[in-house]
């Protein structure tokens, strides 16, 4: 890739935002000999999967990203770009110093109730679920109706409250449509058969995706919109859709995250990559020890505390708030977006939709095959 200060030629595609969605578009376009200009607000490529090296450790600067998919096509696609390790996500929950395995499985139930068999666990959960009669009216009732009171109180309530900044009784039941409950001794968090982390971090993957592009970093597309729109035949926009239209219908809402990264003079801080803090008193939601993503043996370690915070202007928008009000507002913006002949809106912010990484790739490939390459 070539980093440039100013576009000096005409391109086939202008890619606004340098995350995974546009990376796939860039890679597919390059296969067909098409030219791409990438415009990115940050000083680095990769969006939220960007990694920073500290003492030989690849730090997931914008939160833990564990690649997992059930799609053989997607798995083969990313493995052609980077070599993946065999990391399996087995997080633990810390409730006032009590350690429980996640997702909820027989290891969790054995620790919580001193039991051994699936039948014992089922009987306890069934008994506790009866506390909720009728249709659950809020998240608290929905969670108890799924996993019972003990699991809810220790492993769901405080964590969810911190995530959303609201009491569980004040959140809609629809947020938790299901909670994974396994009556087997299995700590593998994901059901997907393919999972891992790129060896050397996600930058290896991102650099490969964008290697044929001209790149303008630390450039706000919206501040130079009229000028930049002239530089390409097609625009793929992965920023916030409401900002593109100057918030004409009002602002969409998000949850944001704050991180505190710390280099520690110790070899192994918590013994696991991801530890969730599920009590309400601990201000952060989880601690990430990055070296464990790649089975690191470095003498030092980097640990990140992750805080879930209310989003305000100027903050990074992480999670769309897909409630009725915001979904209705997004529908208005989507209608405007569909009328833009030259611009395609994609990705988590462009579509106001939470995406796992494999689903971003599927969405980008679908958009490329069905729409973008034929425009």
C-alpha positions in Angstrom: 0.0 0.0 0.0 1.1 3.6 -0.6 0.3 6.3 2.0 -0.5 9.6 0.3 -1.5 13.0 1.4 -3.6 14.0 -1.5 -5.4 12.1 -4.3 -3.7 12.8 -7.5 -5.5 10.4 -9.8 -9.0 9.0 -10.4 -10.0 5.7 -8.7 -12.5 3.0 -9.4 -13.5 2.9 -5.7 -13.2 5.3 -2.8 -13.3 3.4 0.5 -14.3 5.4 3.5 -13.1 3.7 6.6 -10.3 1.1 6.8 -12.0 -1.7 8.8 -12.7 -5.3 7.8 -15.7 -4.6 5.5 -13.7 -2.3 3.2 -10.7 -4.5 3.5 -12.6 -7.3 1.8 -13.8 -4.9 -0.9 -10.3 -3.6 -1.5 -9.0 -7.2 -1.8 -11.7 -8.3 -4.2 -11.3 -5.1 -6.3 -7.5 -5.6 -6.5 -8.1 -9.2 -7.9 -9.9 -7.5 -10.8 -7.3 -4.9 -11.4 -9.5 -2.1 -9.9 -7.9 0.9 -8.1 -8.9 2.0 -4.6 -8.3 5.0 -2.5 -8.8 4.5 1.3 -9.7 7.4 3.5 -9.4 6.7 7.3 -9.9 9.1 10.3 -7.4 7.1 12.5 -3.7 7.1 12.1 -3.7 3.3 11.5 -5.6 0.8 9.3 -7.8 -2.0 10.6 -10.6 -0.2 12.5 -11.3 -1.9 15.8 -9.2 -5.0 15.0 -6.0 -3.0 14.8 -3.3 -4.4 17.1 -0.3 -2.6 18.7 2.9 -4.4 19.6 4.2 -4.0 23.1 7.2 -5.9 24.4 6.6 -8.5 21.7 2.9 -8.9 22.6 0.2 -8.0 20.1 -2.3 -5.9 22.0 -5.9 -5.8 20.8 -6.2 -2.1 21.3 -9.9 -1.8 20.8 -11.1 -4.9 22.7 -10.7 -8.6 22.3 -11.3 -10.0 18.9 -11.5 -13.7 18.5 -12.2 -15.0 15.0 -14.9 -17.7 14.8 -17.1 -19.0 12.1 -19.2 -21.9 11.0 -18.5 -21.1 7.3 -15.9 -23.2 5.6 -15.8 -20.6 2.8 -15.0 -17.7 5.2 -12.5 -19.8 7.1 -10.6 -20.7 3.9 -10.8 -17.1 2.7 -9.0 -15.6 5.8 -6.5 -18.5 6.0 -5.4 -17.6 2.4 -4.5 -14.2 3.8 -3.0 -15.0 7.1 -2.0 -18.1 9.1 -4.3 -18.6 12.1 -3.4 -20.3 15.4 -5.6 -22.8 17.3 -6.8 -20.4 20.1 -10.1 -21.5 21.6 -12.0 -18.9 23.6 -12.6 -20.2 27.2 -13.3 -17.0 29.3 -14.0 -17.1 33.0 -16.3 -15.0 35.2 -15.1 -13.4 38.4 -17.8 -12.7 40.9 -16.3 -11.2 44.1 -13.3 -13.5 43.7 -15.4 -16.6 42.9 -14.3 -18.0 39.5 -16.8 -19.6 37.2 -16.4 -21.0 33.7 -18.2 -19.6 30.7 -20.4 -20.2 28.9 -22.8 -21.6 31.5 -22.0 -25.4 31.5 -21.5 -28.2 33.9 -18.2 -26.8 35.2 -20.2 -23.6 36.1 -23.0 -25.5 37.8 -20.7 -27.9 39.7 -18.8 -24.9 41.2 -22.0 -23.0 42.0 -24.0 -25.8 43.6 -21.6 -28.6 44.4 -23.3 -31.0 42.0 -22.0 -33.5 39.5 -24.7 -34.6 37.0 -26.7 -32.8 34.3 -29.9 -34.0 35.9 -29.1 -32.3 39.1 -28.3 -29.0 37.3 -31.5 -29.2 35.2 -33.7 -29.8 38.3 -32.2 -26.7 40.1 -32.6 -24.5 37.1 -36.1 -25.7 36.4 -37.0 -25.0 40.0 -35.6 -21.5 40.0 -37.2 -20.6 36.6 -40.6 -21.0 38.2 -40.1 -17.7 39.9 -41.2 -16.1 36.7 -44.8 -16.7 35.6 -46.3 -15.4 32.4 -44.4 -13.6 29.7 -41.2 -11.9 30.9 -41.7 -8.1 31.0 -38.0 -7.1 31.2 -34.5 -8.4 30.9 -34.3 -9.5 34.5 -37.4 -11.7 34.2 -36.3 -13.0 30.8 -32.9 -14.0 32.1 -34.3 -15.7 35.2 -36.8 -17.6 33.0 -33.8 -18.9 31.0 -31.2 -19.7 33.6 -32.8 -19.4 37.1 -32.0 -16.9 39.9 -28.6 -18.0 41.1 -26.9 -17.8 37.7 -28.7 -14.6 37.0 -27.7 -12.9 40.3 -24.0 -13.9 40.1 -23.2 -14.0 36.4 -25.7 -12.0 34.5 -27.1 -9.1 36.5 -24.1 -7.0 37.4 -22.3 -7.5 34.1 -25.4 -6.6 32.0 -26.1 -3.5 34.1 -22.5 -2.3 33.5 -22.8 -3.1 29.8 -26.0 -1.1 29.3 -25.7 1.5 32.1 -29.2 0.6 33.2 -30.8 -1.7 35.8 -31.9 -5.0 34.3 -35.5 -4.3 35.3 -35.3 -1.2 33.0 -34.1 -3.0 30.0 -36.3 -4.8 27.4 -36.6 -8.6 27.6 -35.7 -8.7 23.8 -32.0 -7.9 24.6 -31.6 -11.4 25.9 -33.3 -13.7 23.4 -31.4 -16.7 24.7 -28.5 -17.5 27.1 -26.3 -20.5 26.2 -26.8 -23.3 28.8 -24.8 -26.5 28.3 -25.4 -29.6 30.3 -21.9 -30.9 29.5 -18.4 -30.1 30.8 -17.3 -27.9 27.9 -15.8 -24.4 28.3 -15.5 -23.6 24.6 -17.4 -20.4 24.4 -18.3 -20.6 20.7 -20.2 -23.4 18.9 -18.5 -22.6 15.7 -16.1 -25.3 14.4 -13.5 -22.8 13.1 -11.8 -20.3 15.5 -8.4 -18.8 16.1 -6.3 -15.6 16.0 -4.0 -14.6 13.1 -0.4 -15.4 14.0 1.3 -12.0 14.5 -2.0 -10.3 15.2 -4.8 -8.9 12.9 -2.5 -6.4 11.3 -1.1 -9.2 9.2 -4.5 -9.8 7.8 -5.3 -6.1 7.4 -2.0 -5.3 5.6 -2.7 -8.1 3.1 -6.2 -6.8 2.4 -5.1 -3.2 1.7 -1.8 -3.9 0.1 -2.8 -2.7 -3.3 -4.5 0.6 -2.2 -3.5 4.2 -1.9 -4.2 5.2 1.7 -5.0 8.6 3.3 -4.8 8.4 7.1 -5.9 10.9 9.7 -8.3 12.3 7.1 -12.0 13.0 8.0 -13.9 12.2 4.9 -16.9 14.4 5.9 -14.7 17.4 6.2 -13.5 17.0 2.6 -16.6 15.3 1.3 -17.2 17.3 -1.9 -13.6 17.1 -3.0 -13.1 13.4 -2.2 -16.4 12.3 -3.9 -14.9 13.5 -7.2 -11.9 11.1 -6.9 -13.7 7.8 -7.7 -16.5 6.3 -9.6 -18.0 4.5 -6.6 -17.9 5.2 -2.8 -18.2 2.5 -0.2 -19.0 4.3 3.1 -18.5 2.5 6.4 -18.8 5.4 8.8 -21.9 6.3 10.8 -24.8 6.7 8.3 -26.5 9.5 10.2 -23.3 11.7 10.1 -23.1 11.2 6.3 -26.6 12.9 6.1 -25.6 15.5 8.6 -28.0 14.1 11.2 -31.0 15.4 9.3 -33.4 13.1 11.2 -31.5 13.2 14.5 -28.6 11.2 16.0 -28.5 7.4 16.3 -27.4 6.1 19.7 -24.6 3.7 20.6 -22.8 2.2 23.5 -19.1 3.0 23.7 -16.0 1.4 25.4 -13.1 2.8 27.3 -9.8 0.9 27.7 -7.0 1.2 30.2 -3.9 -0.7 29.0 -1.1 -1.6 31.5 2.3 -3.2 31.0 3.0 -5.4 34.0 6.4 -6.7 35.2 5.1 -10.3 35.6 4.9 -13.3 33.3 1.2 -14.3 33.8 -1.3 -12.0 35.5 -4.6 -13.9 35.4 -4.0 -17.1 33.6 -6.6 -16.6 30.9 -7.1 -14.1 28.0 -10.6 -12.9 29.0 -11.9 -12.5 32.6 -15.4 -11.0 33.0 -16.2 -9.2 36.2 -19.8 -9.9 36.8 -20.4 -8.1 40.1 -21.9 -4.5 39.9 -19.3 -3.0 42.2 -16.2 -3.5 40.0 -16.4 -0.6 37.5 -14.9 -2.4 34.5 -16.7 -5.3 32.7 -13.6 -7.4 31.9 -9.8 -7.7 31.9 -8.0 -8.9 28.8 -4.5 -10.4 29.1 -3.4 -10.2 25.4 -0.4 -12.6 25.4 -2.7 -15.6 26.0 -4.3 -15.1 22.5 -1.1 -16.3 21.0 0.2 -18.5 23.8 2.9 -16.0 24.7 5.8 -16.8 26.9 7.2 -13.2 27.2 8.6 -12.1 30.5 6.1 -9.2 30.8 2.4 -9.0 30.1 -0.1 -6.4 29.0 -3.5 -6.3 30.7 -6.4 -4.1 29.5 -9.4 -3.1 31.6 -12.6 -2.6 29.5 -15.3 -0.2 30.6 -18.7 0.1 29.0 -19.8 3.7 28.8 -22.6 5.9 27.4 -21.7 7.2 24.0 -21.4 11.0 23.4 -20.2 13.1 20.5 -16.6 12.6 19.8 -16.4 9.1 21.3 -16.0 5.9 19.3 -19.4 4.3 18.5 -19.0 0.6 19.2 -22.5 -1.0 19.7 -25.7 0.2 18.0 -28.6 0.5 20.3 -31.1 -1.6 18.3 -34.2 -0.6 20.2 -37.4 0.4 18.5 -36.7 4.1 18.6 -33.2 3.8 17.0 -34.3 1.1 14.5 -37.1 3.4 13.3 -34.6 6.3 12.9 -32.1 4.1 11.0 -34.9 3.0 8.6 -35.2 6.7 7.6 -31.5 7.0 6.9 -31.4 3.7 5.0 -34.2 5.0 2.8 -32.0 8.1 2.0 -28.9 5.9 1.5 -30.7 3.6 -1.0 -31.3 6.7 -3.2 -27.6 7.5 -3.4 -26.5 6.2 -6.8 -22.8 6.5 -6.2 -22.6 5.5 -2.5 -23.0 2.1 -0.9 -23.3 2.0 2.9 -21.8 -1.1 4.6 -20.4 -2.5 7.8 -21.3 -2.1 11.4 -21.8 1.7 11.3 -23.0 2.1 7.8 -25.7 -0.5 8.4 -26.3 0.3 12.1 -25.9 -3.4 12.9 -23.8 -5.4 15.3 -21.6 -7.8 13.3 -19.2 -10.6 14.3 -16.1 -10.6 12.1 -17.1 -13.5 9.9 -20.5 -11.9 9.3 -18.8 -8.7 8.2 -16.8 -10.7 5.7 -19.9 -12.6 4.4 -21.7 -9.2 4.1 -18.8 -7.6 2.2 -18.4 -10.6 -0.2 -22.2 -10.6 -0.9 -22.2 -6.8 -1.5 -19.2 -7.2 -3.9 -20.6 -10.1 -5.9 -24.2 -8.9 -6.1 -23.9 -5.1 -6.3 -20.5 -3.4 -6.3 -18.5 -5.2 -9.0 -21.3 -4.7 -11.5 -21.9 -1.0 -10.9 
